[in-house]
């Protein structure tokens, strides 16, 4: 079970990186290019959501890799 948790730690980190890539490339950049009132959601995606998602999923994955959730 502990080996599965370590593998899932890598999966969580990969999901976090993919989510940040998706938010920046597919959401924020298209809204930046539209301009006008669409820049406010682009700023929210870029400045607020990306660091929160990357930090949360990355930290969770790192804890899984370090064995913080292992059963004794």
C-alpha positions as CSV (number, residue, x, y, z in Angstrom):
1,X,0.0,0.0,0.0
2,X,2.9,2.4,0.8
3,X,4.3,1.8,-2.7
4,X,1.0,2.8,-4.3
5,X,1.0,6.0,-2.2
6,X,4.4,6.9,-3.5
7,X,3.3,6.3,-7.1
8,X,0.2,8.4,-6.5
9,X,2.5,11.1,-5.2
10,X,4.1,11.4,-8.6
11,X,0.6,11.3,-10.2
12,X,-0.5,14.3,-7.9
13,X,2.5,16.3,-8.9
14,X,1.9,15.6,-12.6
15,X,-1.8,16.5,-12.3
16,X,-0.7,19.8,-10.6
17,X,1.7,20.6,-13.4
18,X,-0.9,19.7,-16.1
19,X,-3.5,21.8,-14.4
20,X,-1.3,24.9,-14.3
21,X,-0.3,24.3,-18.0
22,X,-4.0,24.0,-18.9
23,X,-5.0,27.2,-17.0
24,X,-2.2,29.3,-18.5
25,X,-2.2,28.1,-22.1
26,X,-5.9,27.3,-22.7
27,X,-7.6,29.7,-20.4
28,X,-5.5,32.7,-19.4
29,X,-3.7,33.3,-22.7
30,X,-6.9,33.2,-24.7
31,X,-8.6,35.7,-22.3
32,X,-5.5,38.0,-22.4
33,X,-5.8,38.0,-26.2
34,X,-9.5,38.9,-26.2
35,X,-8.8,41.9,-24.0
36,X,-11.4,44.2,-22.4
37,X,-13.3,42.7,-19.5
38,X,-11.8,39.3,-20.1
39,X,-8.5,40.4,-18.6
40,X,-9.9,40.1,-15.0
41,X,-10.5,36.3,-15.2
42,X,-7.1,36.0,-16.9
43,X,-5.4,37.8,-14.0
44,X,-7.3,35.5,-11.5
45,X,-6.2,32.4,-13.4
46,X,-2.6,33.5,-13.6
47,X,-2.1,35.1,-10.2
48,X,-4.5,33.4,-7.9
49,X,-5.5,29.9,-9.2
50,X,-2.2,28.7,-10.7
51,X,-0.1,29.1,-7.6
52,X,-2.8,27.7,-5.4
53,X,-3.3,24.6,-7.5
54,X,0.4,24.0,-8.1
55,X,1.2,24.5,-4.4
56,X,-1.6,22.3,-3.1
57,X,-1.2,19.4,-5.4
58,X,2.6,19.7,-5.4
59,X,2.8,19.7,-1.6
60,X,0.4,16.8,-1.3
61,X,2.4,14.8,-3.9
62,X,5.7,15.7,-2.1
63,X,4.3,14.5,1.2
64,X,3.3,11.2,-0.5
65,X,6.7,10.8,-1.9
66,X,8.4,11.5,1.5
67,X,6.2,8.9,3.2
68,X,4.2,11.2,5.4
69,X,1.0,9.1,4.8
70,X,2.6,5.7,5.3
71,X,1.1,3.2,7.8
72,X,3.4,2.2,10.5
